[in-house]
Amino acid sequence: MRIDFVLVCLLCVMVSSTAVARAQQSKVSRVLIVMMEKQPAFAFPQIQGLRDRLSELGYIEGKNIIYDLLREETYDALRASLKTVHKKADVILPLSQAETAIARELTDKIPIVFMPAGDPVGSGLITSLASPGTNLTGLAYVEPKAIAKQVEVFKDFVPSLTQIILLIAGPKESPTSAQTLVLVRKVAAQLEMNLVEKPVKSLTDAEQAVSALPKSATTGVFPICAGLFRGLKNMASIAIERKVSTFGCSASQVAEQGVLLAYAPDLYYIGTRAAWYVDRILKGARPQELPVETPRKFELAINLKTANAIGIKVPPEVLQRANKVTR
């Protein structure tokens, strides 16, 4: 009888374990992608990288994972919509720091993986890169010192630059840390360039600021990258008319939007790394236990069509360093 009792207990454990395993395999996880953008979402490199990598990890869309997409044209509309749908998500994936801040307002329980956030520590989203300390983690866009490096690259590419128009997204859109501004000012002074700081609340503000510039090959426009500056096509066109150089936030802006150049993180790679966070979280890890990563892979992209239209001769040594060239 004792043996029969033990066998029955073992059988119960086996059946229970099998049921749990099947339940885990059959669970459909919901990933909510949050963005403020008009363009087709799945055209964004980081989203494509996310989906590709999760597919490699065994997540099949419609079978064990569902991608929900939330897009709105204003932050207020995004906040209102997110408030009604966020509770259904297993993981929330904001595309920038501003969307991350809105998501954090609404939940301190659901894991949030930003991909990327401009300056998550300086903006107060997390405690530190090593120990986020909240339900947030993910990828930082660049560290403040990397933004200063971007200014140096801009000057290397356009040696004639004597003035930079620094576009700064307003506090509501994406707060810029004081450390970032200090470093950018320092580099501009070292390079003997006049720095004109222009706070903007919309792309229309940015475009109007560029439209007001006199025609000058010695002036460059440099946005401190945030979600607000995803679409720079109109601004780049205006800059070309004004013979003004433009620095972009991604290689795709150079190839597709006419921006002169960018030295920026590889957004597709950021998406693949975001997939690692999502996978770990869906398997039980807490965001607080997953350190925030800073970019490991940068791309130097140059648009020679734009350079020719502005009348800039690209230094050969800079062209040789480029990862992507649009001709």
Summary of the structure (lengths in Angstrom):
residues: 327
radius of gyration: 23.0
end to end distance: 83.1
largest distance: 96.0
contacts: 1125
relative contact order: 0.13
helix: 46%
strand: 20%
